[in-house]
Structure formats: structure tokens, C-alpha cells
Amino acid sequence: MSIYIVLLGPPGAGKGTQAKMLSEKMGIMHISSGDIFRENLKSETELGLLTTEYMNRGELVPDDITIPMVHDRLSKPDCKKGAVLDGFPRTPAQAEALGQILEKLGGALMSAPYIEVPAEVLIDRLGGRWTCRACGTIYHEKHNTPNVNGCCDFDGTELYQREDDKPETVERRICVYLEQTSLLIEYYREQGLLYEVDGTKTIEEVAGQLEEIKKKR
Ligand code: AP5
């Protein structure tokens, strides 16, 4: 049976960082809705042009665009064994839709780890984030530095700062998270799937807490 994990947490909690490591350890795909939107923006597809304004304002892309996009991605052969979902679901409608999608695909949600981090830490993390333009590896100017300043350790490509990491957009993203996405904590708690993780620890320590979910398989 395919295995699916949903990583919950506010912007900057470390979902992308942890999803990459966890998916590699578990041998399943890392699916980030934000990365799919950014790839579409880079390739100037219709979807990319349609969603860029929402992202730059720090608002959620509407469910009727996001849900079919993720459904389509999870239906691809490389997701046959399952996926670590990062950034989806983000609304109760997306969570309901995910349940139906997984049922159709013959899989089930194994766990919904919630990476908990206070707001003041999030602002520092997003302000110092640098990402590789080619492979998407995430760095931080203080907490997770590349070997050579401004270059990715894996492919030497230039690092960039995300458009939506400007302080005013970060503030809006945190508000949107509190209003619309934090509801999912109770949603998954009620289903017995929530697993609380202290996201203020080091990257390695958080990864260690996430490893525990494998024991629950
Ligand atoms: P998305 O790309 O999903 O962004 P996000 O959820 O806001 O999360 P981030 O990617 O900013 O943070 P993260 O938790 O992954 O942290 P990271 O690992 O990078 O979404 C962007 C936009 O797309 C949304 O605003 C929306 O418009 C749209 N969108 C996406 N999905 C959508 C959906 N489902 N529905 C509607 N719209 C959607 O870490 C952050 C930094 O901290 C890094 O520098 C990292 O090195 C550092 N760090 C990580 N962990 C630690 C640690 N333990 N200690 C110290 N530093 C750490």
C-alpha cells in the first residue's frame, strides 16, 4: 500500500527542509505545492501566470486551481509508493479532497506531523533563507550555510531569495496560515493522525523526531 505523510506547520517552520530528508529516507516522493507553482512560474505556463499574484501577495491560490493540480501530480507513476506532502493541504476543503484522492489511489495517510515554531523564529528563518535555483536545496545564512557563499553545495548553482520572503509578505503569509491552515491541526488530531514535533530544535534534531513516525508503521 502507498504511504502518504502530510507535513503541517507555518511558513518557515522547516517543512521543505524536512520533507526532502524524510522522503529520501522513506524512498517516496517529496511533493511541494509551492515548488510546483514556482516551477510553473519559471516556465511561464498558464498556471504560473495565473498563480503568481496570489503568491506574491502571500495569499492562498484558490482551491479549484490547487486541488486538481495536486491530484494530477499524485497520480503520476513516480508517486506510486506514496509521498511526503509539503504545503498541501492548507484548507479544510483541500484536506477533504486529499482524503478522497488517496482513497482513489488506493493509499492512506499514515501521519500528519505538525512542526511547531513560534512567529518570531519564523521571521528570522524566512529572512535568512536562500534556495538553489536548480535543485531547490534550502539554506539559511546563519543556521544552514552552504560551503561556498551564494552557491549550492550539490551543483554549484547560484542561490536566490524568494519573492514572498519580503517582511510584509511574510507577515501576511503567517496571518493566512493562522486564519485558514491552522484549522487542520484539530482536523488531523481528531483523526488520530497528528504528531507534534518541536520545530525550534536543530535541523538534525527535528529530523530525528520525524524518524519516530517510521516506528508507527
Ligand atoms: P510554500 O512554498 O508552501 O511556502 P510555505 O508553506 O509558506 O512554507 P515555506 O516554504 O516558506 O517554509 P518551510 O516550512 O518549507 O521552511 P523551510 O524548510 O524552507 O507556499 C508558497 C505560496 O504558494 C503560498 O503562500 C501560496 O500562495 C501558494 N501555495 C502553496 N501551496 C498552496 C496550497 N496548498 N493552497 C493554496 N496556495 C498554496 O525553512 C525555512 C528556513 O529555515 C530555511 O532557510 C532553512 O534552512 C531554515 N531552517 C529550517 N529548519 C530549521 C531549523 N530546525 N533550525 C534553524 N533553521 C531552520
Residues whose N, C-alpha, C, O or C-beta is under 5 A from the ligand:
A	BS01	AP5	P10 P11 G12 A13 G14 K15 G16 T17 Q18 S33 G34 D35 Y54 M55 G58 E59 L60 V61 T66 D86 G87 F88 P89 R90 R125 L126 G128 R129 W130 I138 Y139 H140 H143 N144 G199 K201 T202 I203 V206
